Amino acid sequence: MIGHVFKTIRNSWKLFYGIFIEQVTVCIVLMLVVVSVFVTLDKMYSPGLLDTDNTVCFGYVLASEDCDKEGIGGCIDVVADNLKKLDYVVGITQSMAMTPYVGEYAWYDSIRVEGKMYRVNYKGADEEACKVFHLEIVEGEWLTDNRLADGSSACVVTQQLVDKLKWTQTLGRKIFMRGNNFTVTGVLSGIKHKIFFGF
């Protein structure tokens, strides 16, 4: 009789431990899911989310390297000029890898800043890009087509790069990339090329 009682108690403890381990496992999995959802939402709504409402993206793909690039560029200019005449068109931007969320448009290259090399994601844009995508400038101003007085081109960097380089004074800094000199004229809150990940 006593052996039967001990056996029952031992089996009930096994059952208790099994239920306890199951509940702890479920709790841990649920916590991981909740944390990953909030991390994803934080990335999605962090600075750099471009406004693509009421925008249309179009472009072209060259059939081969022998194509007439200048002729195609001229055709695109004609299309852009015709679109500008429409009353409901607010702005047209011709850019390089600037249009977000349409694919893996992340172009990387090395820049030299104060003698040090950094690998960065870069994009090309014109004056209208700020109006089209409602970019958030936190310091300085957006790009202009004019060359600066020292012969360098204007560039705008993100707040993330400023933080990484630990700059206290950003405007006027010099950046060297692909044989060209750039001067920082503005700072963006951020810019995303993929909606959920990275800048």
Residue pairs with C-beta under 8 A, 6 or more apart in sequence:
40 196
43 196
43 197
44 195
44 196
46 190
47 136
47 159
47 189
47 190
48 158
48 188
48 189
48 190
48 191
48 192
48 199
49 192
49 195
50 100
50 101
50 133
50 134
50 135
50 191
50 192
51 133
51 134
52 100
52 101
52 133
55 132
55 133
57 99
57 102
60 72
60 76
62 69
62 72
76 94
80 92
80 94
83 89
83 92
84 92
90 131
90 132
91 128
91 131
91 132
92 128
92 132
93 125
93 126
93 128
93 129
93 131
93 132
93 133
94 126
94 128
95 123
95 124
95 125
95 126
95 129
96 107
96 123
96 124
96 125
97 105
97 106
97 107
97 122
97 123
97 124
97 193
98 123
98 124
98 125
98 129
98 133
99 105
100 133
100 191
100 192
100 193
100 194
100 195
101 193
101 194
101 195
104 194
105 193
106 121
106 193
106 194
107 121
107 122
107 123
108 119
108 120
108 121
108 122
109 119
109 120
109 122
109 177
109 178
110 117
110 118
110 119
110 120
110 177
111 117
111 118
111 120
111 122
111 175
111 176
111 177
112 118
112 175
112 176
112 177
113 165
113 173
113 174
113 175
113 176
114 174
118 164
118 165
120 161
121 193
121 198
121 199
122 177
123 191
123 193
125 143
126 143
126 145
127 142
127 143
127 144
127 145
129 135
129 142
129 143
130 137
130 142
130 143
135 142
135 188
135 191
136 188
136 189
136 190
137 156
137 186
137 187
137 188
137 189
138 159
138 187
138 188
138 189
139 170
139 171
139 186
139 187
140 156
140 170
140 171
140 184
140 185
140 186
140 187
141 185
141 186
142 156
142 185
142 186
143 154
143 155
143 156
143 185
143 186
144 154
146 154
147 153
148 154
148 183
148 185
150 181
150 183
151 181
152 174
152 180
152 181
152 182
152 183
153 180
153 181
153 182
153 183
154 182
154 183
154 185
154 186
155 175
155 182
155 183
155 184
155 185
156 184
156 185
156 186
156 187
156 188
157 170
157 175
157 184
157 186
157 187
157 188
158 187
158 188
158 189
158 190
158 191
158 199
159 187
159 188
159 189
159 190
160 190
160 199
162 170
162 187
167 173
170 184
170 187
171 184
171 185
171 186
171 187
172 183
172 184
173 183
173 184
174 181
174 182
174 183
174 184
175 181
175 182
175 183
175 184
176 182
190 199
191 199
192 198
192 199
193 199
